[in-house]
């Protein structure tokens, strides 16, 4: 008897649901015939693409687009050199990905598989279980800190240690974490790395690091020198406004970078993305502006939400997660009719919370007006 088609997909796949992204603007336009839409659902940069990236893109089209018939530089030499210089690290310890998501997946493929387990927090980024189950590894969700903790719904690193055993291949921690916005104190990260067995990979996901206050940021660059089992991931999708181009990277030991390099697609980052990411790194002014504006707007948005009785989780990211005080999916749906896309967190088992990306001042005003209209209309 040959196997049925259903049996051919492994158990991990059967246990998975596909990642649900923020609703695309064009979908809503099509569905509701709306012309003016604000999307605050995927933690993108409200100020768009960094000006240096726009310029690089234009230059590329003008001068180099003819090279698009060639494969990209699979080793990403020039971009790796620039990233390495910024972090004062050997380029052999830099791994490029098609978004940092790619590096998460590659890490799972190197260090996880049947019989191994991945450890991550409840309310952590939804991609961790996906990449782990995709290779048929066991997923271990560590209960998060409670709603009344100093860091409500944050990672409970002490409890992580209890979930790690001889079969643990990767521990995923995110700081700041999506969808909560919560973060880990630098000393807590360091103590955690000291407590984790040296043969267990710790992936510290820093997709939102730039939005953190300087005093809250860990010195992850120094930590990758101390801990060979540490992989730190960063992205060009958020602060550089390059989500559509798909570039991210990791810093790790050279050994780990070499292993990941063995299994990645030979040309996992495309030519345009490589070129634009190089330019992005030089645009310090845009980064500074994005950081400062986000901090001001995040504080003001949190004040407005709190004034309406919507308690916000502490956030050091470019989004806020707040309590609607009622089922949030219907609120999300009603807001779509107002032309505002946010993110309901039912799929994260936070059925009364919504996540909203911190937008420009104008976008936040429109968001609050839509929220008021929906709340008052009920
Ligand atoms: N990590 C976290 C915590 C995220 O929220 C995201 C994107 N939403 C990613 C990683 C992946 O981002 P990208 O692939 O665009 O770098």
Boltz pocket constraint, residues with backbone or C-beta under 6 A from the ligand:
constraints:
  - pocket:
      binder: B
      contacts: [[A, 42], [A, 43], [A, 98], [A, 99], [A, 100], [A, 101], [A, 102], [A, 125], [A, 174], [A, 176], [A, 177], [A, 178], [A, 205], [A, 207], [A, 234], [A, 235], [A, 236], [A, 237], [A, 243], [A, 246], [A, 247], [A, 248]]
      max_distance: 6.0
